[in-house]
Amino acid sequence: MGLLDDIVLSPNEALCTECEPVETIDRELKKLADRMLKIMYAAEGCGLAAPQVGVLKQLVVIDCDYEGKGSMKNPYVLINPKIITADGEPRDFQEGCLSFPGINVTVTRPSHVVVQAYDLNGDLLQYEAEGNLMAVCLQHEIDHLHGKTMVDHLTPTKRAEAMRAYNEALAAGAMPGETVVED
């Protein structure tokens, strides 16, 4: 399995822990970001947060344009990302998560988001997305940095159903990157 072995699966404590801000952008952090991108691409995901690889730092990698092997890569590395604005018409979206292989769940999130984050050069950048996968991915990955997962957005009944489906998928051998609609 290789790189996929590095992905932390629920119910690992790292997934429900508040992450520390990154203090220094150094060679080690750049190596971590590079490793996270490799893991994300290997799992054919569109985002990965540091706690999903067991590192409790505020670091996220995203590439919503990647469509699998052979396609163009357009990665973003976000350090200490903060949601500045989350508004717009609430929108339902089928979300999957590399830390919950085998399931998708419907999550309602604001359709518009503005995020500020540092890049690997230490420059403060602003990202804005509306009504698309990038808007969902930014919110989903930043949630991970604050110990919140996609199932935390569900009602208790829907969460119990999702966790039952997740445990069944794991028992059947589901691997990170594999999702099915269970909602």
HELIX and SHEET records of a PDB file:
HELIX    1   1 GLY A    2  ASP A    6  5                                   5    
HELIX    2   2 GLU A   13  CYS A   16  5                                   4    
HELIX    3   3 ARG A   27  ALA A   42  1                                  16    
HELIX    4   4 ALA A   50  VAL A   53  5                                   4    
HELIX    5   5 LEU A  133  LEU A  145  1                                  13    
HELIX    6   6 MET A  150  HIS A  153  5                                   4    
HELIX    7   7 PRO A  156  ALA A  171  1                                  16    
SHEET    1   A 5 GLY A  47  ALA A  49  0                                        
SHEET    2   A 5 LEU A  59  ILE A  62 -1                                        
SHEET    3   A 5 TYR A  76  GLY A  96 -1                                        
SHEET    4   A 5 ASN A 104  TYR A 118 -1                                        
SHEET    5   A 5 LEU A 124  GLU A 130 -1                                        
END                                                                             
